[in-house]
Amino acid sequence: MRAVAVPGAAEIVWSVNSESDLAGYNVYRDGAPVVKLNRELLQIPVFRDNGTTAGARHSYRVTAVDRNGNESAPSEQVTVTAE
């Protein structure tokens, strides 16, 4: 997984989950409290966070969700400094 700063946002990209019952992904940004950034499950392994603050460090984790609603443990954290 990696995160890249782009003007006014951060792009998070991760490897595709190969489980046959994958329903989608959730992306979380660390903070107080941790915030789930997507309203609906993501179908592709990329997300653009338009809620970044220039100069601030933002950390992200991704989970996979199966068709029964079971959510995986979070991925390794990635951190990016927003532009």
C-alpha positions in Angstrom: 0.0 0.0 0.0 1.2 3.5 -0.7 -0.1 7.1 -0.3 0.9 10.0 -2.5 0.4 13.7 -1.9 -1.2 15.6 -4.8 -2.4 19.2 -4.6 -5.3 19.4 -2.2 -5.6 15.6 -1.7 -3.9 12.3 -1.0 -4.2 9.2 -3.2 -4.1 5.8 -1.5 -3.4 2.8 -3.6 -3.2 -0.9 -2.5 -3.0 -4.4 -3.9 -6.1 -6.2 -5.0 -7.5 -8.7 -2.5 -7.9 -12.1 -4.3 -10.5 -13.6 -2.0 -13.5 -15.0 -4.0 -16.1 -13.5 -1.6 -14.6 -9.9 -1.6 -17.4 -7.3 -1.4 -15.1 -4.2 -1.3 -12.8 -2.1 0.8 -12.9 0.6 3.5 -10.3 3.3 3.9 -9.6 4.9 7.3 -7.7 8.0 8.2 -6.0 8.1 11.6 -6.9 10.9 14.0 -8.9 11.5 17.1 -11.1 9.7 16.3 -10.2 7.4 13.4 -12.5 8.2 10.5 -13.8 5.9 7.8 -13.5 8.0 4.6 -15.8 6.1 2.2 -19.6 5.9 2.6 -20.0 2.8 0.4 -17.6 -0.1 -0.1 -14.9 0.7 -2.7 -14.8 -1.7 -5.6 -11.3 -0.7 -6.8 -8.0 -0.5 -4.8 -7.6 3.3 -5.0 -9.0 6.2 -3.1 -8.6 10.0 -3.2 -8.9 11.8 0.1 -9.9 15.4 -0.7 -10.1 16.2 3.0 -6.4 16.7 3.7 -4.9 19.8 5.3 -1.8 21.2 3.5 1.4 20.6 5.4 -0.3 18.1 7.8 0.7 14.4 8.0 -2.2 12.0 7.4 -2.0 8.3 8.0 -4.2 5.7 6.3 -5.2 2.0 6.7 -7.4 -0.2 4.4 -9.6 -3.1 5.3 -11.3 -5.7 3.0 -14.9 -6.7 3.6 -16.5 -9.9 2.5 -20.0 -10.5 1.2 -21.2 -11.5 4.7 -20.0 -8.1 6.1 -16.9 -9.4 7.9 -14.1 -6.8 7.9 -10.5 -7.8 7.9 -7.8 -6.5 10.2 -6.4 -3.2 9.0 -3.5 -3.0 6.6 -0.1 -1.6 7.5 -0.4 2.1 8.0 1.0 4.5 5.4 1.6 8.2 6.0 1.8 11.2 3.7 2.4 14.9 4.2 -0.3 16.8 2.3 0.5 19.5 -0.2 
